[in-house]
Amino acid sequence: MKRNLRKFAAAALLAVTAASAQAQQTVLVDVTGWSWLQSSYEQGEDGSWGYVYKRLDEPTLHDYNRYYYNAGGVQVMERNSYAQYRYAYNADGRVATREQWSTSGGVFCATTRVSYEYDSEGNQTKQTTQSLDNEGNVTYTSGTYYDGYENGEYTVMRSFSVTDGEEVIGYESHYQLTFNDSKQLVAKIQMLPDAETGEYTTPNTFEYNVYENGQLVKTTSGYYDVTAEAGHEYDQADLTITYVYNTDGTVKSRTEINSGRYQSEIEWRYTYATVDPAFVVQNVQAEAIDNNEVYVKWDAVSGAEKYIVMYDNNEAEVEGKTEFITPLLSDGEHQIAVQAVVGGEPKNLSDFVKVSVKDEGNLPMENFKVTAAEKVDVESYGYVSQYYNLTLSWDVPEGASAITDYKVYVDKQNGETWYPSASYIQARGEDELLDNYNSVNTWVTDRQNFYWTTFEDTYYDPDTYETVSLGTGPTCKIWICAVYATGESQPSNAVEVNVYDLANGGDGTGVQNITVNGKPAQVEVYNLKGQRVQNANGRQLYIVRQGNEVKKVVK
């Protein structure tokens, strides 16, 4: 399915690029998907559970793809409900890069960049995908080589990844292609290497295309069925795509029916509009104002009945005026553009302007402390797990904005494992929440926040196949972050503490001794399944722990 969609989108994009020299042009502006199937997980009469699918009388919204064009009529962006995709072009009009922009770590930025290379005939020879961090640095690179073209279709595909600056070739696929008299692709069979000879003679996937009057009307694809009778190995399609056209030859709708394990029927409906440089919104200005909001204004467009303001991957409609105030935005840089709607049609998109916002009251917490720890034994399915309630305290700095939540973070392996705990709201019941979060400066975490059993020092006994806790516990780092409406604060000071030691009478800086406050530590007895027992009998082997001393005893 993805291969077909990419091919169709690329063809549409190149067609738009070629037509960009015209002052006015009809372009694709929206493809909205509607789902005709509803699924529910139910138990059948035989007692087994599975998905049951029902066709709806009216479809529900699945997702959308919207397309945006600059003053020259060139497609510069597309977006769906969760991301944007921005395009840059070579001098010959072919796509050079396609960047995915989405929210990562609270920042709206480019998260993936795909680059394209072509041969002298315009065939794509290489596609490189780079994953980016919030600062734009490349964190991982992979891609695909394409070769052996026939009528614009590749017959060889090789994947690669980049490790330590060197390309490493991965899997390779070859394709058997069949064309009609008009050189349109009729069949595409993926061939994998034979396990013994290495020759590409093993069929894997297939794609068949049907044309009417030169138009693609149906595509079926699936996997080669090795169990089918001879001549029927390609009969079972997992995906069927059908196309309906307008009288001018443009696509009216595309329906995708997936008959695999997870069934779906999505009808994608196409909408077109006329773009014209005369309708490009000019002089877009954006200024940060109080409360992390942004004031946006622009020059009026003649004939516009309304405007669409895009901020990051969000949209807002504005009628009767040429100004807009965004909702509260998170700290950082944001990108804003405006589009006029004339005659009910969205027109060319303005250039993006950048604006940064900063909540001056988004401050880190101060004087963070872990003041106490309490061990809680929880028995589940015959096993005893150890949890710890922690009592925490901190100071809210003067000038802090209103705080909506808190998050506690734990580094269980001194730099190797970082994760957020449950939030403050999850840690306390609704009846315990305070109206003014700024007045909160001490509370006890929910025990589920800190589960240490699997992280304690352990000893594996090869004779009994048992892993026994030595009871020393990990020394970890803990800190707190405040959650403001404008984003999460920077971390407070981190506290290094041994939770086990703190829970057993120590000061939290080291491993506890077998005496607590001058008295012998409690003796704990477990069977070989890790179950805490009160009365040992029958001359069986038990694990006895007193403080950090663990030994096997026959009682």
ROPAFI-180125 format. One record per residue (C-alpha): x, z, y; residue number from 0. Coordinates in Angstrom, 2 decimals, always signed. Layout:
REM ROPAFI-180125
X,Z,Y,NUM
...
***
This chain:
REM ROPAFI-180125
+0.00,+0.00,+0.00,0
+2.72,+0.93,+2.49,1
+4.55,-2.31,+1.84,2
+1.46,-4.37,+2.67,3
+0.69,-2.36,+5.80,4
+4.25,-2.67,+7.08,5
+4.26,-6.40,+6.49,6
+0.96,-6.89,+8.31,7
+1.99,-4.66,+11.23,8
+5.32,-6.46,+11.60,9
+3.63,-9.85,+11.67,10
+1.15,-8.69,+14.29,11
+3.93,-7.18,+16.38,12
+6.03,-10.36,+16.36,13
+2.97,-12.41,+17.27,14
+2.34,-10.15,+20.27,15
+5.97,-10.44,+21.33,16
+5.88,-14.22,+21.21,17
+2.79,-14.31,+23.40,18
+4.17,-11.89,+26.00,19
+5.05,-14.62,+28.49,20
+1.36,-15.24,+29.18,21
-0.24,-13.47,+32.14,22
-3.32,-12.51,+30.11,23
-3.57,-12.14,+26.37,24
-5.88,-10.72,+23.76,25
-4.12,-8.06,+21.73,26
-4.89,-5.51,+19.04,27
-5.50,-2.12,+20.66,28
-7.11,+0.04,+17.97,29
-7.40,+0.20,+14.18,30
-9.61,+3.10,+13.11,31
-9.95,+4.16,+9.48,32
-13.25,+5.39,+8.04,33
-13.43,+7.12,+4.66,34
-16.32,+6.21,+2.35,35
-15.47,+8.74,-0.37,36
-15.83,+12.51,-0.45,37
-13.95,+14.53,-3.09,38
-14.63,+17.96,-4.52,39
-12.77,+19.94,-7.18,40
-15.35,+20.89,-9.81,41
-15.63,+22.13,-13.36,42
-17.15,+19.66,-15.80,43
-19.50,+20.30,-18.71,44
-16.53,+20.45,-21.08,45
-15.08,+23.30,-19.05,46
-12.21,+21.32,-17.58,47
-11.59,+21.09,-13.85,48
-11.00,+17.90,-11.90,49
-11.82,+15.91,-8.78,50
-15.30,+14.44,-8.47,51
-15.78,+11.58,-5.99,52
-19.00,+10.69,-4.19,53
-19.61,+7.65,-1.99,54
-21.07,+8.61,+1.39,55
-24.05,+7.07,+3.13,56
-22.05,+7.13,+6.38,57
-18.24,+7.21,+6.47,58
-16.19,+10.00,+8.04,59
-13.20,+9.50,+10.36,60
-9.94,+9.19,+8.42,61
-7.39,+8.43,+11.16,62
-6.55,+5.84,+13.79,63
-3.69,+3.68,+15.03,64
-3.67,+2.76,+18.71,65
-1.40,+0.14,+20.24,66
+0.01,+0.08,+23.78,67
+1.52,-2.76,+25.84,68
+3.75,-2.79,+28.91,69
+3.36,-4.85,+32.09,70
+4.77,-7.88,+30.27,71
+2.24,-7.62,+27.47,72
+4.84,-6.51,+24.92,73
+3.83,-3.81,+22.45,74
+5.94,-0.78,+23.30,75
+4.17,+1.94,+21.37,76
+1.61,+2.84,+18.74,77
+0.22,+6.26,+17.91,78
-1.96,+8.06,+15.42,79
-3.31,+11.60,+15.34,80
+0.08,+13.22,+14.75,81
+2.86,+10.97,+16.09,82
+3.94,+8.15,+18.38,83
+6.09,+5.18,+17.46,84
+8.09,+3.57,+20.27,85
+9.69,+0.12,+20.10,86
+12.78,-1.49,+21.60,87
+13.60,-5.19,+21.27,88
+16.57,-7.51,+20.96,89
+17.09,-10.36,+23.41,90
+15.39,-12.77,+20.99,91
+12.22,-10.62,+20.98,92
+12.68,-9.11,+17.54,93
+12.24,-5.39,+16.99,94
+15.57,-3.56,+17.33,95
+14.43,+0.05,+16.87,96
+11.26,+1.99,+16.09,97
+11.32,+5.69,+16.94,98
+8.86,+8.28,+15.73,99
+8.05,+10.91,+18.35,100
+6.36,+14.11,+17.29,101
+6.46,+17.83,+17.94,102
+9.41,+19.53,+16.27,103
+10.18,+23.20,+16.88,104
+7.76,+23.22,+19.79,105
+9.49,+20.26,+21.45,106
+7.99,+16.75,+21.68,107
+10.90,+14.44,+20.92,108
+12.17,+11.57,+18.79,109
+12.40,+12.84,+15.21,110
+13.18,+9.59,+13.36,111
+14.83,+6.34,+14.46,112
+14.61,+3.16,+12.38,113
+16.96,+0.28,+13.27,114
+16.64,-3.33,+12.09,115
+19.22,-6.06,+11.53,116
+18.55,-9.80,+10.97,117
+20.35,-12.90,+9.78,118
+20.63,-16.16,+11.76,119
+17.26,-17.32,+10.39,120
+15.48,-14.17,+11.52,121
+15.17,-12.56,+8.08,122
+15.56,-8.79,+8.08,123
+18.76,-7.88,+6.24,124
+19.05,-4.15,+6.83,125
+16.87,-1.21,+7.79,126
+18.53,+2.09,+8.73,127
+16.58,+5.33,+9.09,128
+18.11,+8.26,+10.97,129
+16.60,+11.75,+11.09,130
+17.11,+13.47,+14.45,131
+17.12,+17.09,+15.57,132
+15.56,+18.37,+18.80,133
+18.72,+17.48,+20.72,134
+18.76,+13.88,+19.48,135
+21.64,+14.40,+17.05,136
+21.56,+12.51,+13.76,137
+21.12,+14.88,+10.81,138
+20.67,+12.40,+7.96,139
+20.97,+8.63,+7.48,140
+19.57,+6.39,+4.76,141
+18.24,+2.87,+4.54,142
+17.75,-0.37,+2.67,143
+19.51,-3.73,+2.38,144
+17.45,-6.91,+1.85,145
+18.83,-10.16,+0.44,146
+18.02,-13.36,-1.45,147
+15.23,-14.63,+0.80,148
+12.70,-17.22,-0.33,149
+10.15,-18.46,+2.22,150
+10.73,-15.38,+4.36,151
+10.38,-12.89,+1.45,152
+13.35,-10.93,+0.05,153
+14.13,-10.95,-3.66,154
+16.78,-8.18,-3.73,155
+16.50,-4.67,-2.27,156
+19.22,-1.99,-2.34,157
+18.83,+1.54,-1.02,158
+21.67,+3.52,+0.51,159
+22.43,+6.90,+2.04,160
+25.30,+8.06,+4.23,161
+27.45,+10.97,+3.11,162
+30.49,+12.09,+5.15,163
+30.34,+8.83,+7.10,164
+30.40,+6.65,+3.98,165
+27.51,+4.53,+2.70,166
+26.55,+5.28,-0.88,167
+24.45,+2.62,-2.64,168
+21.46,+4.00,-4.55,169
+18.87,+2.18,-6.61,170
+18.50,-1.61,-6.66,171
+15.41,-3.71,-7.33,172
+14.98,-7.45,-7.86,173
+11.73,-9.36,-7.34,174
+10.22,-12.41,-8.99,175
+8.22,-14.34,-6.38,176
+5.55,-17.01,-6.75,177
+4.27,-19.15,-3.84,178
+1.40,-21.60,-3.36,179
+1.74,-25.10,-1.92,180
+1.56,-23.64,+1.59,181
+4.53,-21.39,+0.78,182
+2.34,-18.30,+0.96,183
+3.30,-15.42,-1.33,184
+0.97,-15.31,-4.36,185
+2.77,-12.89,-6.69,186
+5.58,-10.37,-6.33,187
+6.88,-8.59,-9.45,188
+9.44,-5.81,-9.09,189
+12.13,-5.94,-11.79,190
+14.31,-2.96,-12.71,191
+17.55,-3.05,-14.75,192
+17.34,-2.92,-18.51,193
+18.74,+0.35,-19.85,194
+21.05,-1.43,-22.31,195
+22.07,-4.72,-20.70,196
+21.78,-3.80,-17.01,197
+20.01,-7.11,-16.38,198
+16.95,-7.02,-14.10,199
+14.40,-7.87,-16.75,200
+12.15,-4.78,-16.82,201
+8.87,-5.20,-14.85,202
+7.78,-2.18,-12.80,203
+5.27,-2.91,-10.02,204
+3.23,-5.97,-9.12,205
+1.43,-7.43,-6.12,206
-0.99,-10.37,-6.20,207
-2.43,-12.12,-3.13,208
-5.52,-14.32,-2.87,209
-6.05,-16.78,-0.01,210
-9.08,-18.66,+1.29,211
-8.70,-21.40,+3.90,212
-5.15,-20.22,+4.49,213
-6.18,-16.61,+5.16,214
-5.16,-13.62,+3.03,215
-8.42,-12.15,+1.73,216
-7.34,-9.90,-1.12,217
-4.26,-8.05,-2.34,218
-4.06,-6.11,-5.60,219
-1.10,-3.99,-6.63,220
-0.15,-1.52,-9.32,221
+2.24,-0.81,-12.17,222
+3.08,-3.03,-15.13,223
+1.23,-1.65,-18.19,224
+3.58,-1.66,-21.18,225
+0.74,-0.54,-23.49,226
-1.60,-3.45,-22.67,227
-2.14,-6.48,-24.88,228
+0.05,-9.48,-24.23,229
-1.11,-11.33,-21.12,230
-2.95,-8.31,-19.69,231
-0.04,-6.19,-18.48,232
-0.94,-6.85,-14.83,233
-4.71,-6.43,-15.08,234
-4.97,-2.80,-13.97,235
-4.60,-2.52,-10.18,236
-4.16,+0.89,-8.53,237
-4.79,-0.45,-5.04,238
-7.05,-3.24,-3.84,239
-7.05,-4.43,-0.21,240
-9.63,-6.87,+1.11,241
-9.73,-8.51,+4.55,242
-12.62,-9.75,+6.71,243
-11.93,-12.05,+9.68,244
-13.49,-12.82,+13.03,245
-14.37,-16.41,+13.91,246
-11.17,-16.71,+15.99,247
-9.04,-15.88,+12.94,248
-8.19,-12.31,+13.88,249
-8.72,-9.54,+11.34,250
-12.07,-7.77,+11.73,251
-11.61,-5.14,+9.03,252
-9.41,-4.17,+6.12,253
-10.68,-2.08,+3.19,254
-8.28,-0.22,+0.91,255
-9.61,+1.05,-2.41,256
-7.30,+3.32,-4.38,257
-8.43,+3.77,-7.97,258
-5.53,+5.96,-9.10,259
-5.56,+9.66,-9.86,260
-6.59,+10.51,-6.30,261
-9.23,+7.99,-5.36,262
-9.99,+6.79,-1.85,263
-11.85,+4.04,-0.04,264
-10.76,+3.56,+3.57,265
-12.26,+0.91,+5.82,266
-10.01,+0.07,+8.79,267
-11.88,-1.53,+11.71,268
-9.96,-3.60,+14.27,269
-10.55,-3.65,+18.05,270
-9.03,-6.11,+20.53,271
-8.74,-6.19,+24.31,272
-7.27,-8.32,+27.09,273
-4.17,-6.99,+28.81,274
-3.03,-8.18,+32.22,275
-0.14,-7.08,+34.49,276
-2.67,-6.69,+37.32,277
-4.13,-3.68,+35.56,278
-0.90,-1.71,+35.11,279
-1.19,+1.71,+36.74,280
+1.44,+2.11,+39.47,281
+3.22,+5.03,+41.15,282
+2.58,+7.65,+38.46,283
+3.89,+11.04,+39.61,284
+4.00,+14.32,+37.71,285
+4.85,+17.76,+39.09,286
+5.00,+21.12,+37.32,287
+2.70,+23.75,+38.86,288
+1.83,+27.33,+38.01,289
+1.07,+28.48,+34.47,290
+3.07,+25.65,+32.87,291
+0.50,+23.07,+33.90,292
+1.43,+19.64,+35.26,293
-0.30,+17.89,+38.16,294
-0.44,+14.10,+37.66,295
-1.51,+11.49,+40.25,296
-1.37,+7.68,+40.45,297
-2.53,+4.68,+42.48,298
-6.03,+3.34,+41.84,299
-6.50,+0.12,+39.84,300
-9.16,-2.27,+41.12,301
-12.15,-2.39,+38.78,302
-11.11,+0.61,+36.68,303
-14.07,+2.73,+35.63,304
-11.81,+5.43,+34.20,305
-8.25,+6.25,+33.22,306
-6.55,+7.59,+30.11,307
-3.77,+10.09,+30.77,308
-1.30,+10.48,+27.92,309
+0.81,+13.62,+27.84,310
+3.11,+13.72,+24.83,311
+0.84,+12.64,+21.95,312
-2.36,+13.87,+23.61,313
-4.93,+11.92,+25.61,314
-7.44,+12.87,+28.29,315
-10.04,+10.65,+29.98,316
-10.39,+10.88,+33.76,317
-13.37,+9.37,+35.63,318
-13.93,+9.01,+39.35,319
-10.49,+10.14,+40.52,320
-6.79,+9.36,+40.27,321
-5.43,+12.81,+39.53,322
-5.34,+15.17,+36.57,323
-4.07,+18.62,+35.69,324
-2.87,+19.02,+32.13,325
-3.69,+22.01,+29.96,326
-0.99,+24.66,+29.65,327
+2.13,+23.08,+28.11,328
+4.95,+24.68,+26.15,329
+8.35,+25.17,+27.76,330
+10.50,+22.06,+27.86,331
+10.34,+18.38,+28.82,332
+7.12,+16.38,+28.58,333
+6.39,+12.67,+28.96,334
+3.33,+11.35,+30.78,335
+1.83,+7.87,+31.20,336
-1.49,+6.51,+32.50,337
-3.68,+3.62,+31.30,338
-6.59,+2.02,+33.15,339
-9.86,+1.16,+31.39,340
-11.54,-1.93,+32.87,341
-14.71,-3.45,+31.50,342
-14.65,-0.94,+28.67,343
-11.20,-2.12,+27.52,344
-7.94,-0.12,+27.68,345
-5.31,-2.09,+29.58,346
-1.51,-2.06,+29.86,347
+0.27,+1.29,+29.75,348
+2.30,+2.50,+32.71,349
+5.90,+3.56,+32.36,350
+6.44,+7.11,+31.13,351
+7.51,+9.76,+33.63,352
+9.28,+12.95,+32.57,353
+8.56,+16.45,+33.78,354
+9.96,+19.82,+32.70,355
+8.05,+23.09,+32.71,356
+9.36,+26.61,+32.32,357
+7.41,+29.84,+32.09,358
+9.63,+32.26,+34.01,359
+7.92,+35.12,+32.20,360
+8.84,+33.83,+28.74,361
+11.41,+36.55,+28.15,362
+12.99,+37.98,+24.96,363
+12.20,+41.50,+23.88,364
+14.80,+44.21,+24.49,365
+16.19,+47.26,+22.69,366
+14.80,+46.21,+19.30,367
+15.20,+48.88,+16.60,368
+14.32,+49.49,+12.94,369
+13.51,+53.19,+12.95,370
+12.24,+53.79,+9.41,371
+11.64,+52.17,+6.03,372
+9.28,+53.26,+3.27,373
+9.46,+51.91,-0.27,374
+6.16,+50.94,-1.94,375
+5.96,+50.17,-5.68,376
+3.29,+47.61,-6.56,377
+2.39,+46.87,-10.19,378
+1.09,+43.39,-10.95,379
+0.74,+41.71,-14.36,380
+2.76,+44.50,-15.95,381
+5.70,+44.27,-13.55,382
+6.66,+46.65,-10.79,383
+7.73,+45.03,-7.51,384
+9.30,+46.91,-4.64,385
+8.12,+46.36,-1.08,386
+9.15,+48.06,+2.13,387
+7.12,+49.10,+5.12,388
+9.32,+49.01,+8.22,389
+8.67,+50.83,+11.46,390
+9.93,+48.81,+14.41,391
+10.23,+49.51,+18.12,392
+11.20,+47.46,+21.17,393
+10.84,+47.24,+24.93,394
+8.85,+44.57,+26.78,395
+10.98,+43.47,+29.77,396
+9.63,+43.73,+33.27,397
+8.08,+40.48,+34.48,398
+7.10,+39.23,+31.02,399
+4.05,+36.99,+30.82,400
+1.05,+37.94,+28.71,401
+2.07,+38.08,+25.05,402
-0.33,+36.70,+22.45,403
+1.55,+37.65,+19.29,404
+4.83,+38.81,+17.77,405
+6.92,+37.47,+14.90,406
+9.53,+39.38,+12.96,407
+12.44,+37.39,+11.53,408
+14.71,+38.42,+8.68,409
+18.11,+37.07,+7.64,410
+18.24,+38.29,+4.06,411
+21.64,+36.80,+3.21,412
+23.57,+37.33,+6.45,413
+23.24,+33.83,+7.80,414
+22.13,+31.85,+4.78,415
+18.37,+32.39,+4.68,416
+16.20,+32.58,+7.79,417
+12.44,+32.78,+7.73,418
+9.60,+34.08,+9.91,419
+7.62,+37.00,+8.65,420
+3.90,+37.39,+8.92,421
+2.79,+37.64,+12.52,422
+1.65,+40.75,+14.33,423
-2.01,+39.81,+13.95,424
-1.54,+39.41,+10.20,425
+0.36,+42.69,+10.02,426
-2.42,+44.76,+11.57,427
-6.14,+44.75,+10.97,428
-8.42,+43.36,+13.65,429
-9.62,+46.89,+14.48,430
-6.02,+47.93,+15.18,431
-5.23,+45.19,+17.69,432
-4.76,+46.26,+21.28,433
-6.31,+44.47,+24.24,434
-3.00,+44.45,+26.08,435
-0.21,+43.24,+23.86,436
+2.34,+44.24,+26.48,437
+1.54,+47.87,+25.76,438
+2.60,+47.47,+22.13,439
+6.12,+48.70,+21.57,440
+6.00,+50.20,+18.11,441
+4.21,+49.40,+14.87,442
+4.64,+49.32,+11.12,443
+4.90,+45.97,+9.39,444
+2.66,+45.02,+6.52,445
+4.50,+45.49,+3.23,446
+4.15,+41.78,+2.37,447
+6.61,+40.99,+5.13,448
+9.55,+42.42,+3.23,449
+9.78,+41.81,-0.51,450
+13.22,+42.71,-1.71,451
+13.11,+42.91,-5.49,452
+14.58,+39.48,-6.13,453
+17.24,+39.97,-3.47,454
+18.66,+43.28,-4.64,455
+21.98,+43.37,-6.45,456
+21.22,+42.75,-10.10,457
+22.88,+42.94,-13.49,458
+21.99,+40.48,-16.25,459
+22.21,+41.93,-19.79,460
+22.86,+39.06,-22.26,461
+21.91,+41.27,-25.22,462
+18.39,+42.02,-24.00,463
+17.96,+38.95,-21.75,464
+16.92,+41.36,-18.99,465
+17.87,+41.26,-15.30,466
+18.11,+44.84,-14.05,467
+18.12,+45.85,-10.40,468
+21.10,+47.98,-9.37,469
+19.05,+49.40,-6.50,470
+21.58,+48.81,-3.74,471
+19.43,+46.40,-1.74,472
+20.67,+43.74,+0.68,473
+22.11,+44.37,+4.09,474
+20.14,+42.07,+6.37,475
+19.60,+41.21,+10.01,476
+16.18,+41.67,+11.60,477
+14.91,+40.73,+15.05,478
+11.65,+40.08,+16.84,479
+10.28,+37.25,+18.98,480
+7.33,+37.42,+21.33,481
+4.83,+34.58,+21.22,482
+3.64,+33.54,+24.66,483
+1.00,+30.94,+25.43,484
+3.87,+28.71,+26.56,485
+5.91,+29.09,+23.38,486
+7.97,+31.52,+21.38,487
+10.57,+33.62,+23.15,488
+14.26,+33.66,+22.42,489
+15.21,+36.28,+19.78,490
+15.69,+39.89,+20.72,491
+18.88,+41.65,+19.78,492
+19.37,+41.58,+16.00,493
+19.65,+44.79,+14.00,494
+21.74,+44.88,+10.84,495
+20.25,+47.30,+8.35,496
+20.23,+48.08,+4.64,497
+16.51,+48.57,+4.07,498
+16.99,+50.25,+0.69,499
+19.39,+52.77,+2.13,500
+17.09,+53.53,+5.07,501
+14.10,+54.02,+2.77,502
+16.00,+56.50,+0.62,503
+17.22,+58.88,+3.28,504
+20.26,+57.05,+4.62,505
+20.81,+55.75,+8.11,506
+20.41,+52.15,+7.01,507
+24.08,+51.23,+7.35,508
+25.10,+51.34,+3.69,509
+24.18,+51.90,+0.08,510
+22.39,+55.15,-0.64,511
+24.00,+57.86,-2.75,512
+22.43,+59.51,-5.77,513
+21.73,+62.52,-3.58,514
+19.29,+62.40,-0.71,515
+19.54,+65.05,+1.99,516
+21.74,+67.14,-0.31,517
+19.30,+66.97,-3.23,518
+19.45,+64.81,-6.36,519
+17.77,+61.43,-5.96,520
+14.58,+60.78,-7.86,521
+15.02,+59.62,-11.44,522
+13.10,+56.41,-12.18,523
+12.53,+55.12,-15.71,524
+11.63,+51.49,-16.55,525
+11.09,+49.69,-19.83,526
+12.91,+46.43,-20.57,527
+10.05,+44.46,-18.99,528
+10.69,+46.14,-15.66,529
+7.58,+48.31,-15.89,530
+7.78,+51.78,-14.39,531
+6.95,+54.40,-17.05,532
+6.09,+58.08,-16.66,533
+6.55,+59.30,-20.26,534
+9.30,+57.80,-22.40,535
+8.91,+58.26,-26.15,536
+9.50,+56.71,-29.55,537
+13.30,+56.33,-29.40,538
+13.15,+53.14,-27.40,539
+15.67,+51.64,-25.00,540
+14.91,+52.29,-21.30,541
+16.52,+51.57,-17.95,542
+17.09,+54.74,-15.94,543
+17.89,+54.61,-12.23,544
+18.93,+57.49,-10.01,545
+19.84,+56.29,-6.54,546
+22.28,+53.42,-7.00,547
+23.29,+54.51,-10.48,548
+21.68,+52.47,-13.26,549
+22.19,+52.91,-16.99,550
+20.54,+52.25,-20.35,551
+19.25,+55.23,-22.27,552
+17.63,+55.59,-25.69,553
+14.83,+58.17,-25.55,554
***
